[in-house]
Amino acid sequence: MDIFKSIIVWFVGITFMVIMFPVTLIVWLAVLPFDRNRSVMHWILIYQGLILSRLIPIWKIKIEGREKAVRGTTYVIISNHQSILDILLLNCLRHRFKWISKIENIKVPILGWYLKMADYITVDRGNEDSKAEMLEKSYVCLKQGISLMIFPEGTRSKNMRIGFFKRGAFQLAIQACKPILPIIINGTGGVLPKHGFIFHSGHKIRIRVLDPVHPESFGTGNPDKLALNFSNFMTTALKELRKGT
C-alpha cells in the first residue's frame, strides 16, 4: 500500500512542480529588474509549498508556536533535519528568509532552478573558500533585515536523532548580533527517511517553534560552545515534543 501511495505522491509532486515552473519563470522575469532581494520569488515559493503540502493527503501536520516568528524581525532560524520533506514543510512558517543550501541541490532539475531564481545561498561543504563566501553573503543578508534558514547539522539524520551542530549559524548570530529562532520538527524522518523513496503512512508530523534566544542570552561569544549548547537544548526539546505525540 505504501508503494502505491508513494507513486501517487511522486506523481502529484512532480506534476505540480512541472506545471508551476513556467508560471514561476514568467513572474521571475517580470519582477527581476526591481525585486533586488528576490522577496517576490521567495513568497511565490512559500505559497507553492503550502499548496503542495496540502495536496498530499498521506500526512497530518501540526504546527505550534508560529506566532513566535514575528514578522519584520530578523532571525538566524535553525532546525533539526530528518528528511528532505523538512524543506517543504518549514515553508509553512510563512516567514521571510533565505535558505542556506548545500551546493549539490543546484544540480537537481527544477529545485536547483528555483534556488537560483530566489537567490538562495549555497555552500560547498568541502570547500573552505565557499564556506567563507557563504558566511559573507549571509552576514550581509542579516544586516539587510533578511532572516536565514539553516540546518546546523548540515545533513539529514539517519536515526531521527539530533546530530552534531556545525558552528556557522552561531557564528553569524554572534557577529550580526541577531536572535536565534530554534525550530523542532518530528515525524518527517518516518514518512520519508534519508535516501528513501517510499513514503510511509501512519506518521504524524509536528513542528514546534521555540522561543527566540536573543544575543544577550547567548551566555558565550564562542560559536562552537553556542552550537553545543543549542544542540543539547534542542535534543531535550525534541524528546519533550515526542512525549506529546
Order of alpha helices (4+ residues) and beta strands (2+ residues): alpha-alpha-beta-beta-alpha-beta-alpha-beta-alpha-beta-alpha-beta-alpha-beta-alpha
